[in-house]
Amino acid sequence: MGEKVLLLVGTKKGAFILSSDTSRSSWSLRGPFCDTWPINHVVGDSASGAIYAAGGNEWFGPAVWKTTDFGESWTHSSEGLSYPPEEEPIKMVWSLAPAARGAGKTLYAGVQPAGLFRSDDGGASWHHLSGLRDHPSRPEWQPGGAGLILHGLVPHPEDEKQLWVAISAAGVFHTADGGETWEPRNRGTRADFNPEDQRYPEFGQCVHCLVTAPGMPDRLYQQNHCGMYRSDDGGRGWESIEAGLPSSFGFPAAVHPRDPDTLYLVPLNGDIAGRYMPEARAAVWRTRDGGRSWDALRRGLPQQNVFYGVLRQAMATDRLDPAGVYFGTGSGSLYASADEGESWTCVAEHLPTITSVETLVI
């Protein structure tokens, strides 16, 4: 049997799975799964082949769904996904990440209100890594527009004790001891929510997306509410790389699977200007030199009256050669490129609002 590419899509009304062969010329769609719960993030674990979906809301509560047969059947669990009774209850799970060396069993989950949980039994049960919420800055964390959420999870690919998280609006934090202690890593990123206030505080920034580069685990890229940045030292310092982009504002970023200098973005026109594609023309922007220069990739994308946005987890690449690039929109369209962004095809339409896109090659 040859390889197959799966697109794992989270939406406001359940999870969907699209599949194709490695040509990626046609796609089949299945779903919605997860009883049409609001699903924020769907990820695949290449070590075990399991697929996990993070979801919930104020009515359902938080839960992580799981399938081991590529969507034929699902289970879900919320065991352990709770704070002490005196604290604000957890509304939902926002993000998931298999541990780099988890052998298919270890999984991290970010929740709202912002906190970090870990499962060592493939999502059946969870325990709170309380060190993050015990950080001295915790009383000063403020919610972003969607609430106080931990939406970014970046495990170190070689050191199982290292992990970066992104919180809106508290910033990037790093642990080197498996979550016992945490250090803010935000130097060089702005928090200029007030146009007259150009600040670089230790914490309090509104991170939108955080990714690490292949083969360079200390190289991080960050799309922030207030700019686009690169770090080459694990987040200890950040350098602006927004020059050449049509906007410093956006949500998603996706890194090339093999080239640490190649990154894809979908800039939007600004935080108070509508949050849609600049000039209402769709484009994915690509750098091949670590953010020193950028090019707009438009072939196959609509070029007039494009008023949709793309959310923070709704963009991904696959590991094939040439790499595939994918993004989903707030209006339910899913676009795919099988040639590293040179040309695009709409592979699904009229889905619910797309909250996340990830890939799994099996």
Secondary structure, DSSP 8 states (H G I E B T S, - for coil): ---EEEEEEEETTEEEEEEEETT-S--EEEEEEGGG--EEEEEE-TTT--EEEEEEETTTEEEEEEESSTTSS-EEE-TT----TTS----EEEEEEE-TT-TTT-EEEEEETTEEEEESSTTS--EE-TTTTTSTTGGG---BTTBSEEEEEEE-SS-TT-EEEEEETTEEEEESSTTSS-EE--TT----SSTT-----SS---EEEEEEETTEEEEEEEEETTEEEEESSTTSS-EE--TTSS-S-EEEEEE-SS-TT-EEEEE-S-TTTTSS-GGG---EEEESSTTSS-EEE-TTS--SS------TB-EEE-SSSS--EEEE-TTS-EEEESSTTSS-EEEE-S-S-EEEEEEEE-
